[in-house]
Amino acid sequence: MSPENITTPRHDWTAKEVQALFEQPFNDLLFQAQTVHRANFDPNEVQVSTLLSIKTGACPEDCKYCPQSNRYDTGLEKEKLMEVEKVLAEAKAAKAQGSTRFCMGAAWRSPKKKDMPYVTAMVKGVKEMGLETCMTLGMLSDEQAKALADAGLDYYNHNLDTSPEFYGEIITTRTYQDRLTTLSHVRDAGIKVCSGGIVGMGETVKDRVGLLLQLANLPAHPESVPINMLVKVEGTPLDQVDDLDNFDFIRTIAVARILMPQSHVRLSAGRESMNEEMHALAYFAGANSIFYGEKLLTTPNPEANKDMQLFGRLGIKPEQRCVEQDDEAQGEALMAQVDKVRNDAFFYDATA
């Protein structure tokens, strides 16, 4: 590999090339991924994010992996949209625990017009704390993407989930093109893209090739690429699917790192089932971002202190990205955002 090959993003990968990466001997693949990783990042830094569900359950989509769909009986209680003040309190706690990015997720097909003032107030308030901001709210129109950009949103998460060929086996209520269109709206608005997928849903290696090929051949690579391991939730159609081999998961991380050399590759859902050795191997394969804390939307996540303990043993430190403000400026900014929506009902049924 020449220096140019491991530092300059490509957008013309072929399925044959990506398949060949997956088929390499495991040690050769990890060596190549680590070489690419070191050429683009500090190999001993991991970006740390916290994800909060700001509105849980009652989603009309039929994603077969998701306990938040109203089509499946998973015992999940639907919740209303959180108060802005409560979201800001959660963000403050996340920052105190070491997070540099605060991600907010709502179980919507797409935000309604009445939702936008609340979510933009959340973005502004979190941003004023010196945290990076991220949201995942479903599909966005170009107007909604622009409104979020104007509020200061840094990242928008919208996963492709799987390959175009396997997609119809998992979701029928929105198309693959719908997802690509939302990513285009986000990029056009000047917001950084967070987009990845889920493995372990019964897909083949060819489907994992197809997913990463779609991401790597976007006009611009996502700045953040979450690789989720399916969390099987009783009551969803995928609750009995066979477990993915751990080495196949690590291979997916490594190939993502090679294809998208300047993107942060994130360990996302499924970390609860991974032991410390698998975490360490994933970091070696090029993962350099995690969700941090006890819960990732509605599924378990390793406790925050366990991540920090492992970081210490591995010599890893959290990547520093936040912009600090003095306490007085921060307090004034937060109160300004609260005052802007003080006369509205903070807490309402977002499913209505």
PAROFI-227729 format. One record per residue (C-alpha): residue in one letter; x, y, z. Coordinates in steps of 0.2 Angstrom, whole numbers. Example, Ala and Ser with C-alpha at 12.3 -4.5 7.8 and 13.67 -1.06 7.14 Angstrom:
// PAROFI-227729
<r><type>a</type><c1>62</c1><c2>-22</c2><c3>39</c3></r>
<r><type>s</type><c1>68</c1><c2>-5</c2><c3>36</c3></r>
// end
This chain:
// PAROFI-227729
<r><type>m</type><c1>0</c1><c2>0</c2><c3>0</c3></r>
<r><type>s</type><c1>7</c1><c2>17</c2><c3>-5</c3></r>
<r><type>p</type><c1>5</c1><c2>32</c2><c3>7</c3></r>
<r><type>e</type><c1>-8</c1><c2>39</c2><c3>-5</c3></r>
<r><type>n</type><c1>-18</c1><c2>23</c2><c3>-5</c3></r>
<r><type>i</type><c1>-20</c1><c2>23</c2><c3>14</c3></r>
<r><type>t</type><c1>-24</c1><c2>42</c2><c3>16</c3></r>
<r><type>t</type><c1>-34</c1><c2>48</c2><c3>1</c3></r>
<r><type>p</type><c1>-52</c1><c2>42</c2><c3>1</c3></r>
<r><type>r</type><c1>-58</c1><c2>33</c2><c3>-14</c3></r>
<r><type>h</type><c1>-76</c1><c2>33</c2><c3>-20</c3></r>
<r><type>d</type><c1>-75</c1><c2>20</c2><c3>-34</c3></r>
<r><type>w</type><c1>-73</c1><c2>4</c2><c3>-25</c3></r>
<r><type>t</type><c1>-79</c1><c2>-12</c2><c3>-34</c3></r>
<r><type>a</type><c1>-88</c1><c2>-26</c2><c3>-26</c3></r>
<r><type>k</type><c1>-74</c1><c2>-38</c2><c3>-31</c3></r>
<r><type>e</type><c1>-61</c1><c2>-27</c2><c3>-22</c3></r>
<r><type>v</type><c1>-72</c1><c2>-26</c2><c3>-6</c3></r>
<r><type>q</type><c1>-75</c1><c2>-45</c2><c3>-7</c3></r>
<r><type>a</type><c1>-56</c1><c2>-48</c2><c3>-8</c3></r>
<r><type>l</type><c1>-53</c1><c2>-38</c2><c3>8</c3></r>
<r><type>f</type><c1>-66</c1><c2>-49</c2><c3>17</c3></r>
<r><type>e</type><c1>-57</c1><c2>-65</c2><c3>11</c3></r>
<r><type>q</type><c1>-40</c1><c2>-60</c2><c3>16</c3></r>
<r><type>p</type><c1>-32</c1><c2>-70</c2><c3>30</c3></r>
<r><type>f</type><c1>-37</c1><c2>-62</c2><c3>47</c3></r>
<r><type>n</type><c1>-20</c1><c2>-57</c2><c3>52</c3></r>
<r><type>d</type><c1>-17</c1><c2>-49</c2><c3>35</c3></r>
<r><type>l</type><c1>-33</c1><c2>-40</c2><c3>35</c3></r>
<r><type>l</type><c1>-30</c1><c2>-33</c2><c3>53</c3></r>
<r><type>f</type><c1>-12</c1><c2>-28</c2><c3>48</c3></r>
<r><type>q</type><c1>-19</c1><c2>-18</c2><c3>33</c3></r>
<r><type>a</type><c1>-33</c1><c2>-10</c2><c3>43</c3></r>
<r><type>q</type><c1>-21</c1><c2>-5</c2><c3>57</c3></r>
<r><type>t</type><c1>-9</c1><c2>3</c2><c3>45</c3></r>
<r><type>v</type><c1>-23</c1><c2>13</c2><c3>37</c3></r>
<r><type>h</type><c1>-29</c1><c2>18</c2><c3>54</c3></r>
<r><type>r</type><c1>-11</c1><c2>24</c2><c3>60</c3></r>
<r><type>a</type><c1>-9</c1><c2>34</c2><c3>44</c3></r>
<r><type>n</type><c1>-25</c1><c2>44</c2><c3>48</c3></r>
<r><type>f</type><c1>-28</c1><c2>44</c2><c3>67</c3></r>
<r><type>d</type><c1>-19</c1><c2>43</c2><c3>84</c3></r>
<r><type>p</type><c1>-21</c1><c2>24</c2><c3>86</c3></r>
<r><type>n</type><c1>-23</c1><c2>26</c2><c3>105</c3></r>
<r><type>e</type><c1>-38</c1><c2>39</c2><c3>105</c3></r>
<r><type>v</type><c1>-56</c1><c2>34</c2><c3>104</c3></r>
<r><type>q</type><c1>-70</c1><c2>47</c2><c3>102</c3></r>
<r><type>v</type><c1>-83</c1><c2>46</c2><c3>115</c3></r>
<r><type>s</type><c1>-102</c1><c2>50</c2><c3>112</c3></r>
<r><type>t</type><c1>-117</c1><c2>48</c2><c3>123</c3></r>
<r><type>l</type><c1>-134</c1><c2>43</c2><c3>115</c3></r>
<r><type>l</type><c1>-150</c1><c2>48</c2><c3>123</c3></r>
<r><type>s</type><c1>-168</c1><c2>43</c2><c3>117</c3></r>
<r><type>i</type><c1>-178</c1><c2>59</c2><c3>118</c3></r>
<r><type>k</type><c1>-194</c1><c2>50</c2><c3>112</c3></r>
<r><type>t</type><c1>-196</c1><c2>32</c2><c3>114</c3></r>
<r><type>g</type><c1>-207</c1><c2>19</c2><c3>105</c3></r>
<r><type>a</type><c1>-223</c1><c2>20</c2><c3>94</c3></r>
<r><type>c</type><c1>-213</c1><c2>21</c2><c3>78</c3></r>
<r><type>p</type><c1>-224</c1><c2>17</c2><c3>63</c3></r>
<r><type>e</type><c1>-209</c1><c2>9</c2><c3>53</c3></r>
<r><type>d</type><c1>-208</c1><c2>-10</c2><c3>52</c3></r>
<r><type>c</type><c1>-189</c1><c2>-12</c2><c3>54</c3></r>
<r><type>k</type><c1>-187</c1><c2>-30</c2><c3>60</c3></r>
<r><type>y</type><c1>-173</c1><c2>-27</c2><c3>72</c3></r>
<r><type>c</type><c1>-181</c1><c2>-13</c2><c3>81</c3></r>
<r><type>p</type><c1>-191</c1><c2>-14</c2><c3>98</c3></r>
<r><type>q</type><c1>-197</c1><c2>3</c2><c3>95</c3></r>
<r><type>s</type><c1>-209</c1><c2>-2</c2><c3>81</c3></r>
<r><type>n</type><c1>-227</c1><c2>-1</c2><c3>86</c3></r>
<r><type>r</type><c1>-229</c1><c2>-17</c2><c3>75</c3></r>
<r><type>y</type><c1>-221</c1><c2>-28</c2><c3>88</c3></r>
<r><type>d</type><c1>-225</c1><c2>-33</c2><c3>106</c3></r>
<r><type>t</type><c1>-208</c1><c2>-31</c2><c3>115</c3></r>
<r><type>g</type><c1>-215</c1><c2>-24</c2><c3>131</c3></r>
<r><type>l</type><c1>-207</c1><c2>-7</c2><c3>128</c3></r>
<r><type>e</type><c1>-217</c1><c2>7</c2><c3>135</c3></r>
<r><type>k</type><c1>-220</c1><c2>22</c2><c3>123</c3></r>
<r><type>e</type><c1>-214</c1><c2>39</c2><c3>129</c3></r>
<r><type>k</type><c1>-218</c1><c2>57</c2><c3>125</c3></r>
<r><type>l</type><c1>-205</c1><c2>69</c2><c3>118</c3></r>
<r><type>m</type><c1>-193</c1><c2>74</c2><c3>133</c3></r>
<r><type>e</type><c1>-193</c1><c2>91</c2><c3>140</c3></r>
<r><type>v</type><c1>-180</c1><c2>102</c2><c3>133</c3></r>
<r><type>e</type><c1>-173</c1><c2>105</c2><c3>151</c3></r>
<r><type>k</type><c1>-172</c1><c2>87</c2><c3>155</c3></r>
<r><type>v</type><c1>-162</c1><c2>84</c2><c3>139</c3></r>
<r><type>l</type><c1>-150</c1><c2>98</c2><c3>143</c3></r>
<r><type>a</type><c1>-148</c1><c2>90</c2><c3>160</c3></r>
<r><type>e</type><c1>-143</c1><c2>73</c2><c3>153</c3></r>
<r><type>a</type><c1>-131</c1><c2>82</c2><c3>141</c3></r>
<r><type>k</type><c1>-123</c1><c2>91</c2><c3>156</c3></r>
<r><type>a</type><c1>-121</c1><c2>74</c2><c3>165</c3></r>
<r><type>a</type><c1>-114</c1><c2>66</c2><c3>149</c3></r>
<r><type>k</type><c1>-101</c1><c2>79</c2><c3>147</c3></r>
<r><type>a</type><c1>-96</c1><c2>77</c2><c3>166</c3></r>
<r><type>q</type><c1>-93</c1><c2>58</c2><c3>162</c3></r>
<r><type>g</type><c1>-81</c1><c2>62</c2><c3>148</c3></r>
<r><type>s</type><c1>-92</c1><c2>62</c2><c3>132</c3></r>
<r><type>t</type><c1>-88</c1><c2>75</c2><c3>119</c3></r>
<r><type>r</type><c1>-103</c1><c2>72</c2><c3>108</c3></r>
<r><type>f</type><c1>-121</c1><c2>71</c2><c3>113</c3></r>
<r><type>c</type><c1>-133</c1><c2>62</c2><c3>102</c3></r>
<r><type>m</type><c1>-152</c1><c2>63</c2><c3>103</c3></r>
<r><type>g</type><c1>-163</c1><c2>50</c2><c3>95</c3></r>
<r><type>a</type><c1>-182</c1><c2>50</c2><c3>92</c3></r>
<r><type>a</type><c1>-192</c1><c2>35</c2><c3>86</c3></r>
<r><type>w</type><c1>-201</c1><c2>44</c2><c3>72</c3></r>
<r><type>r</type><c1>-203</c1><c2>41</c2><c3>53</c3></r>
<r><type>s</type><c1>-199</c1><c2>59</c2><c3>51</c3></r>
<r><type>p</type><c1>-201</c1><c2>74</c2><c3>62</c3></r>
<r><type>k</type><c1>-217</c1><c2>84</c2><c3>61</c3></r>
<r><type>k</type><c1>-218</c1><c2>103</c2><c3>59</c3></r>
<r><type>k</type><c1>-223</c1><c2>105</c2><c3>78</c3></r>
<r><type>d</type><c1>-208</c1><c2>95</c2><c3>83</c3></r>
<r><type>m</type><c1>-195</c1><c2>106</c2><c3>75</c3></r>
<r><type>p</type><c1>-194</c1><c2>120</c2><c3>88</c3></r>
<r><type>y</type><c1>-191</c1><c2>108</c2><c3>102</c3></r>
<r><type>v</type><c1>-177</c1><c2>98</c2><c3>93</c3></r>
<r><type>t</type><c1>-169</c1><c2>114</c2><c3>87</c3></r>
<r><type>a</type><c1>-169</c1><c2>121</c2><c3>105</c3></r>
<r><type>m</type><c1>-161</c1><c2>105</c2><c3>111</c3></r>
<r><type>v</type><c1>-147</c1><c2>107</c2><c3>98</c3></r>
<r><type>k</type><c1>-144</c1><c2>125</c2><c3>103</c3></r>
<r><type>g</type><c1>-143</c1><c2>121</c2><c3>121</c3></r>
<r><type>v</type><c1>-132</c1><c2>106</c2><c3>120</c3></r>
<r><type>k</type><c1>-121</c1><c2>116</c2><c3>108</c3></r>
<r><type>e</type><c1>-119</c1><c2>130</c2><c3>120</c3></r>
<r><type>m</type><c1>-111</c1><c2>117</c2><c3>133</c3></r>
<r><type>g</type><c1>-96</c1><c2>115</c2><c3>121</c3></r>
<r><type>l</type><c1>-102</c1><c2>98</c2><c3>116</c3></r>
<r><type>e</type><c1>-104</c1><c2>92</c2><c3>98</c3></r>
<r><type>t</type><c1>-122</c1><c2>88</c2><c3>93</c3></r>
<r><type>c</type><c1>-129</c1><c2>74</c2><c3>84</c3></r>
<r><type>m</type><c1>-147</c1><c2>69</c2><c3>81</c3></r>
<r><type>t</type><c1>-157</c1><c2>54</c2><c3>73</c3></r>
<r><type>l</type><c1>-175</c1><c2>58</c2><c3>69</c3></r>
<r><type>g</type><c1>-179</c1><c2>48</c2><c3>54</c3></r>
<r><type>m</type><c1>-181</c1><c2>55</c2><c3>37</c3></r>
<r><type>l</type><c1>-178</c1><c2>73</c2><c3>34</c3></r>
<r><type>s</type><c1>-184</c1><c2>85</c2><c3>21</c3></r>
<r><type>d</type><c1>-171</c1><c2>98</c2><c3>14</c3></r>
<r><type>e</type><c1>-180</c1><c2>111</c2><c3>24</c3></r>
<r><type>q</type><c1>-179</c1><c2>101</c2><c3>40</c3></r>
<r><type>a</type><c1>-160</c1><c2>98</c2><c3>37</c3></r>
<r><type>k</type><c1>-157</c1><c2>117</c2><c3>34</c3></r>
<r><type>a</type><c1>-167</c1><c2>121</c2><c3>51</c3></r>
<r><type>l</type><c1>-156</c1><c2>109</c2><c3>60</c3></r>
<r><type>a</type><c1>-140</c1><c2>116</c2><c3>52</c3></r>
<r><type>d</type><c1>-146</c1><c2>134</c2><c3>57</c3></r>
<r><type>a</type><c1>-148</c1><c2>128</c2><c3>75</c3></r>
<r><type>g</type><c1>-130</c1><c2>122</c2><c3>74</c3></r>
<r><type>l</type><c1>-131</c1><c2>103</c2><c3>72</c3></r>
<r><type>d</type><c1>-115</c1><c2>95</c2><c3>69</c3></r>
<r><type>y</type><c1>-120</c1><c2>77</c2><c3>64</c3></r>
<r><type>y</type><c1>-135</c1><c2>68</c2><c3>58</c3></r>
<r><type>n</type><c1>-137</c1><c2>49</c2><c3>60</c3></r>
<r><type>h</type><c1>-146</c1><c2>40</c2><c3>47</c3></r>
<r><type>n</type><c1>-140</c1><c2>22</c2><c3>44</c3></r>
<r><type>l</type><c1>-142</c1><c2>12</c2><c3>28</c3></r>
<r><type>d</type><c1>-144</c1><c2>-3</c2><c3>39</c3></r>
<r><type>t</type><c1>-138</c1><c2>-16</c2><c3>26</c3></r>
<r><type>s</type><c1>-136</c1><c2>-19</c2><c3>7</c3></r>
<r><type>p</type><c1>-148</c1><c2>-14</c2><c3>-6</c3></r>
<r><type>e</type><c1>-151</c1><c2>-32</c2><c3>-10</c3></r>
<r><type>f</type><c1>-155</c1><c2>-38</c2><c3>8</c3></r>
<r><type>y</type><c1>-164</c1><c2>-22</c2><c3>13</c3></r>
<r><type>g</type><c1>-182</c1><c2>-28</c2><c3>8</c3></r>
<r><type>e</type><c1>-180</c1><c2>-42</c2><c3>20</c3></r>
<r><type>i</type><c1>-178</c1><c2>-31</c2><c3>35</c3></r>
<r><type>i</type><c1>-189</c1><c2>-15</c2><c3>31</c3></r>
<r><type>t</type><c1>-203</c1><c2>-12</c2><c3>19</c3></r>
<r><type>t</type><c1>-210</c1><c2>5</c2><c3>25</c3></r>
<r><type>r</type><c1>-197</c1><c2>16</c2><c3>18</c3></r>
<r><type>t</type><c1>-185</c1><c2>13</c2><c3>3</c3></r>
<r><type>y</type><c1>-166</c1><c2>12</c2><c3>2</c3></r>
<r><type>q</type><c1>-168</c1><c2>28</c2><c3>-9</c3></r>
<r><type>d</type><c1>-177</c1><c2>36</c2><c3>5</c3></r>
<r><type>r</type><c1>-162</c1><c2>34</c2><c3>16</c3></r>
<r><type>l</type><c1>-150</c1><c2>40</c2><c3>3</c3></r>
<r><type>t</type><c1>-161</c1><c2>55</c2><c3>-1</c3></r>
<r><type>t</type><c1>-160</c1><c2>60</c2><c3>18</c3></r>
<r><type>l</type><c1>-141</c1><c2>58</c2><c3>18</c3></r>
<r><type>s</type><c1>-141</c1><c2>70</c2><c3>3</c3></r>
<r><type>h</type><c1>-152</c1><c2>83</c2><c3>12</c3></r>
<r><type>v</type><c1>-140</c1><c2>82</c2><c3>27</c3></r>
<r><type>r</type><c1>-124</c1><c2>84</c2><c3>17</c3></r>
<r><type>d</type><c1>-132</c1><c2>98</c2><c3>6</c3></r>
<r><type>a</type><c1>-136</c1><c2>107</c2><c3>22</c3></r>
<r><type>g</type><c1>-118</c1><c2>107</c2><c3>28</c3></r>
<r><type>i</type><c1>-121</c1><c2>94</c2><c3>42</c3></r>
<r><type>k</type><c1>-108</c1><c2>80</c2><c3>45</c3></r>
<r><type>v</type><c1>-115</c1><c2>63</c2><c3>41</c3></r>
<r><type>c</type><c1>-116</c1><c2>48</c2><c3>53</c3></r>
<r><type>s</type><c1>-121</c1><c2>33</c2><c3>43</c3></r>
<r><type>g</type><c1>-117</c1><c2>14</c2><c3>45</c3></r>
<r><type>g</type><c1>-127</c1><c2>-2</c2><c3>47</c3></r>
<r><type>i</type><c1>-131</c1><c2>-17</c2><c3>57</c3></r>
<r><type>v</type><c1>-123</c1><c2>-34</c2><c3>55</c3></r>
<r><type>g</type><c1>-129</c1><c2>-51</c2><c3>62</c3></r>
<r><type>m</type><c1>-147</c1><c2>-49</c2><c3>55</c3></r>
<r><type>g</type><c1>-145</c1><c2>-65</c2><c3>44</c3></r>
<r><type>e</type><c1>-137</c1><c2>-57</c2><c3>30</c3></r>
<r><type>t</type><c1>-122</c1><c2>-65</c2><c3>20</c3></r>
<r><type>v</type><c1>-105</c1><c2>-59</c2><c3>18</c3></r>
<r><type>k</type><c1>-110</c1><c2>-52</c2><c3>1</c3></r>
<r><type>d</type><c1>-123</c1><c2>-41</c2><c3>10</c3></r>
<r><type>r</type><c1>-109</c1><c2>-34</c2><c3>21</c3></r>
<r><type>v</type><c1>-99</c1><c2>-31</c2><c3>6</c3></r>
<r><type>g</type><c1>-114</c1><c2>-22</c2><c3>-2</c3></r>
<r><type>l</type><c1>-117</c1><c2>-11</c2><c3>14</c3></r>
<r><type>l</type><c1>-99</c1><c2>-5</c2><c3>15</c3></r>
<r><type>l</type><c1>-98</c1><c2>-3</c2><c3>-4</c3></r>
<r><type>q</type><c1>-113</c1><c2>9</c2><c3>-3</c3></r>
<r><type>l</type><c1>-106</c1><c2>19</c2><c3>11</c3></r>
<r><type>a</type><c1>-88</c1><c2>20</c2><c3>3</c3></r>
<r><type>n</type><c1>-95</c1><c2>26</c2><c3>-14</c3></r>
<r><type>l</type><c1>-105</c1><c2>40</c2><c3>-7</c3></r>
<r><type>p</type><c1>-100</c1><c2>57</c2><c3>-15</c3></r>
<r><type>a</type><c1>-92</c1><c2>60</c2><c3>2</c3></r>
<r><type>h</type><c1>-88</c1><c2>47</c2><c3>15</c3></r>
<r><type>p</type><c1>-98</c1><c2>48</c2><c3>31</c3></r>
<r><type>e</type><c1>-88</c1><c2>57</c2><c3>45</c3></r>
<r><type>s</type><c1>-94</c1><c2>44</c2><c3>57</c3></r>
<r><type>v</type><c1>-98</c1><c2>26</c2><c3>52</c3></r>
<r><type>p</type><c1>-107</c1><c2>16</c2><c3>66</c3></r>
<r><type>i</type><c1>-106</c1><c2>-3</c2><c3>65</c3></r>
<r><type>n</type><c1>-120</c1><c2>-11</c2><c3>75</c3></r>
<r><type>m</type><c1>-121</c1><c2>-29</c2><c3>81</c3></r>
<r><type>l</type><c1>-139</c1><c2>-34</c2><c3>81</c3></r>
<r><type>v</type><c1>-146</c1><c2>-35</c2><c3>98</c3></r>
<r><type>k</type><c1>-159</c1><c2>-48</c2><c3>98</c3></r>
<r><type>v</type><c1>-175</c1><c2>-42</c2><c3>107</c3></r>
<r><type>e</type><c1>-189</c1><c2>-54</c2><c3>111</c3></r>
<r><type>g</type><c1>-204</c1><c2>-50</c2><c3>101</c3></r>
<r><type>t</type><c1>-195</c1><c2>-43</c2><c3>86</c3></r>
<r><type>p</type><c1>-195</c1><c2>-54</c2><c3>70</c3></r>
<r><type>l</type><c1>-176</c1><c2>-56</c2><c3>72</c3></r>
<r><type>d</type><c1>-176</c1><c2>-62</c2><c3>90</c3></r>
<r><type>q</type><c1>-171</c1><c2>-80</c2><c3>85</c3></r>
<r><type>v</type><c1>-158</c1><c2>-76</c2><c3>71</c3></r>
<r><type>d</type><c1>-141</c1><c2>-85</c2><c3>72</c3></r>
<r><type>d</type><c1>-128</c1><c2>-76</c2><c3>81</c3></r>
<r><type>l</type><c1>-114</c1><c2>-68</c2><c3>70</c3></r>
<r><type>d</type><c1>-97</c1><c2>-75</c2><c3>72</c3></r>
<r><type>n</type><c1>-86</c1><c2>-63</c2><c3>82</c3></r>
<r><type>f</type><c1>-72</c1><c2>-64</c2><c3>69</c3></r>
<r><type>d</type><c1>-84</c1><c2>-59</c2><c3>55</c3></r>
<r><type>f</type><c1>-89</c1><c2>-44</c2><c3>65</c3></r>
<r><type>i</type><c1>-71</c1><c2>-39</c2><c3>67</c3></r>
<r><type>r</type><c1>-68</c1><c2>-41</c2><c3>49</c3></r>
<r><type>t</type><c1>-82</c1><c2>-29</c2><c3>45</c3></r>
<r><type>i</type><c1>-74</c1><c2>-16</c2><c3>56</c3></r>
<r><type>a</type><c1>-57</c1><c2>-18</c2><c3>48</c3></r>
<r><type>v</type><c1>-64</c1><c2>-17</c2><c3>30</c3></r>
<r><type>a</type><c1>-74</c1><c2>-2</c2><c3>35</c3></r>
<r><type>r</type><c1>-58</c1><c2>6</c2><c3>41</c3></r>
<r><type>i</type><c1>-49</c1><c2>2</c2><c3>25</c3></r>
<r><type>l</type><c1>-63</c1><c2>8</c2><c3>13</c3></r>
<r><type>m</type><c1>-66</c1><c2>24</c2><c3>23</c3></r>
<r><type>p</type><c1>-49</c1><c2>29</c2><c3>30</c3></r>
<r><type>q</type><c1>-53</c1><c2>46</c2><c3>37</c3></r>
<r><type>s</type><c1>-70</c1><c2>42</c2><c3>45</c3></r>
<r><type>h</type><c1>-72</c1><c2>38</c2><c3>63</c3></r>
<r><type>v</type><c1>-78</c1><c2>20</c2><c3>64</c3></r>
<r><type>r</type><c1>-90</c1><c2>17</c2><c3>79</c3></r>
<r><type>l</type><c1>-93</c1><c2>2</c2><c3>89</c3></r>
<r><type>s</type><c1>-112</c1><c2>5</c2><c3>93</c3></r>
<r><type>a</type><c1>-126</c1><c2>-7</c2><c3>98</c3></r>
<r><type>g</type><c1>-121</c1><c2>-24</c2><c3>103</c3></r>
<r><type>r</type><c1>-106</c1><c2>-20</c2><c3>114</c3></r>
<r><type>e</type><c1>-114</c1><c2>-27</c2><c3>130</c3></r>
<r><type>s</type><c1>-111</c1><c2>-44</c2><c3>123</c3></r>
<r><type>m</type><c1>-93</c1><c2>-41</c2><c3>118</c3></r>
<r><type>n</type><c1>-79</c1><c2>-46</c2><c3>131</c3></r>
<r><type>e</type><c1>-64</c1><c2>-35</c2><c3>134</c3></r>
<r><type>e</type><c1>-53</c1><c2>-45</c2><c3>122</c3></r>
<r><type>m</type><c1>-66</c1><c2>-42</c2><c3>108</c3></r>
<r><type>h</type><c1>-67</c1><c2>-23</c2><c3>111</c3></r>
<r><type>a</type><c1>-48</c1><c2>-23</c2><c3>111</c3></r>
<r><type>l</type><c1>-47</c1><c2>-32</c2><c3>94</c3></r>
<r><type>a</type><c1>-60</c1><c2>-20</c2><c3>87</c3></r>
<r><type>y</type><c1>-50</c1><c2>-5</c2><c3>92</c3></r>
<r><type>f</type><c1>-35</c1><c2>-13</c2><c3>84</c3></r>
<r><type>a</type><c1>-45</c1><c2>-16</c2><c3>68</c3></r>
<r><type>g</type><c1>-48</c1><c2>2</c2><c3>67</c3></r>
<r><type>a</type><c1>-63</c1><c2>6</c2><c3>78</c3></r>
<r><type>n</type><c1>-60</c1><c2>23</c2><c3>86</c3></r>
<r><type>s</type><c1>-77</c1><c2>29</c2><c3>92</c3></r>
<r><type>i</type><c1>-90</c1><c2>22</c2><c3>104</c3></r>
<r><type>f</type><c1>-106</c1><c2>26</c2><c3>112</c3></r>
<r><type>y</type><c1>-104</c1><c2>28</c2><c3>131</c3></r>
<r><type>g</type><c1>-115</c1><c2>25</c2><c3>145</c3></r>
<r><type>e</type><c1>-128</c1><c2>12</c2><c3>152</c3></r>
<r><type>k</type><c1>-141</c1><c2>13</c2><c3>138</c3></r>
<r><type>l</type><c1>-140</c1><c2>15</c2><c3>119</c3></r>
<r><type>l</type><c1>-158</c1><c2>21</c2><c3>115</c3></r>
<r><type>t</type><c1>-168</c1><c2>5</c2><c3>122</c3></r>
<r><type>t</type><c1>-154</c1><c2>-8</c2><c3>123</c3></r>
<r><type>p</type><c1>-140</c1><c2>-11</c2><c3>135</c3></r>
<r><type>n</type><c1>-123</c1><c2>-3</c2><c3>134</c3></r>
<r><type>p</type><c1>-107</c1><c2>-7</c2><c3>144</c3></r>
<r><type>e</type><c1>-107</c1><c2>4</c2><c3>160</c3></r>
<r><type>a</type><c1>-97</c1><c2>20</c2><c3>158</c3></r>
<r><type>n</type><c1>-84</c1><c2>16</c2><c3>171</c3></r>
<r><type>k</type><c1>-80</c1><c2>-1</c2><c3>163</c3></r>
<r><type>d</type><c1>-76</c1><c2>7</c2><c3>147</c3></r>
<r><type>m</type><c1>-64</c1><c2>19</c2><c3>156</c3></r>
<r><type>q</type><c1>-56</c1><c2>5</c2><c3>165</c3></r>
<r><type>l</type><c1>-53</c1><c2>-4</c2><c3>149</c3></r>
<r><type>f</type><c1>-46</c1><c2>12</c2><c3>141</c3></r>
<r><type>g</type><c1>-34</c1><c2>13</c2><c3>155</c3></r>
<r><type>r</type><c1>-28</c1><c2>-5</c2><c3>153</c3></r>
<r><type>l</type><c1>-25</c1><c2>-3</c2><c3>134</c3></r>
<r><type>g</type><c1>-17</c1><c2>14</c2><c3>135</c3></r>
<r><type>i</type><c1>-32</c1><c2>22</c2><c3>126</c3></r>
<r><type>k</type><c1>-38</c1><c2>40</c2><c3>130</c3></r>
<r><type>p</type><c1>-54</c1><c2>49</c2><c3>125</c3></r>
<r><type>e</type><c1>-52</c1><c2>60</c2><c3>110</c3></r>
<r><type>q</type><c1>-54</c1><c2>78</c2><c3>115</c3></r>
<r><type>r</type><c1>-66</c1><c2>88</c2><c3>103</c3></r>
<r><type>c</type><c1>-76</c1><c2>99</c2><c3>114</c3></r>
<r><type>v</type><c1>-75</c1><c2>118</c2><c3>114</c3></r>
<r><type>e</type><c1>-75</c1><c2>124</c2><c3>132</c3></r>
<r><type>q</type><c1>-84</c1><c2>139</c2><c3>139</c3></r>
<r><type>d</type><c1>-83</c1><c2>148</c2><c3>155</c3></r>
<r><type>d</type><c1>-97</c1><c2>143</c2><c3>168</c3></r>
<r><type>e</type><c1>-105</c1><c2>161</c2><c3>167</c3></r>
<r><type>a</type><c1>-106</c1><c2>160</c2><c3>148</c3></r>
<r><type>q</type><c1>-112</c1><c2>143</c2><c3>148</c3></r>
<r><type>g</type><c1>-126</c1><c2>146</c2><c3>161</c3></r>
<r><type>e</type><c1>-132</c1><c2>162</c2><c3>152</c3></r>
<r><type>a</type><c1>-133</c1><c2>152</c2><c3>135</c3></r>
<r><type>l</type><c1>-143</c1><c2>138</c2><c3>143</c3></r>
<r><type>m</type><c1>-155</c1><c2>149</c2><c3>151</c3></r>
<r><type>a</type><c1>-158</c1><c2>159</c2><c3>135</c3></r>
<r><type>q</type><c1>-162</c1><c2>142</c2><c3>126</c3></r>
<r><type>v</type><c1>-174</c1><c2>138</c2><c3>140</c3></r>
<r><type>d</type><c1>-183</c1><c2>155</c2><c3>139</c3></r>
<r><type>k</type><c1>-186</c1><c2>154</c2><c3>121</c3></r>
<r><type>v</type><c1>-197</c1><c2>139</c2><c3>123</c3></r>
<r><type>r</type><c1>-203</c1><c2>143</c2><c3>141</c3></r>
<r><type>n</type><c1>-221</c1><c2>149</c2><c3>135</c3></r>
<r><type>d</type><c1>-224</c1><c2>133</c2><c3>125</c3></r>
<r><type>a</type><c1>-228</c1><c2>116</c2><c3>132</c3></r>
<r><type>f</type><c1>-211</c1><c2>107</c2><c3>134</c3></r>
<r><type>f</type><c1>-219</c1><c2>90</c2><c3>136</c3></r>
<r><type>y</type><c1>-231</c1><c2>84</c2><c3>123</c3></r>
<r><type>d</type><c1>-237</c1><c2>68</c2><c3>114</c3></r>
<r><type>a</type><c1>-225</c1><c2>67</c2><c3>99</c3></r>
<r><type>t</type><c1>-235</c1><c2>52</c2><c3>92</c3></r>
<r><type>a</type><c1>-250</c1><c2>62</c2><c3>90</c3></r>
// end
